[in-house]
Amino acid sequence: MSLQDDLTAVRRNLNELVRSVERLEQDVARQSPAAAPRAAAPGGMVPVPDTPYDQSKWTDTDDEGLGVRDRRAP
């Protein structure tokens, strides 16, 4: 392939990319931000705070897969 062929291919790919981005922008614009928000699906994302948990929540809990605290794992 010559340099001219390479440049033609790059222009064609760039034009295709521009058209794809324009279609995507149109699709996003069609989705009205004023539309009612969808209810979160079960198993959807849940925000988790960065603050530490209250340690009192973890008293008398078992370590998953390790059994009861202060005892040997099976």
Summary of the structure (lengths in Angstrom):
residues: 74
radius of gyration: 27.5
end to end distance: 67.5
largest distance: 74.7
contacts: 84
relative contact order: 0.05
helix: 43%
strand: 3%
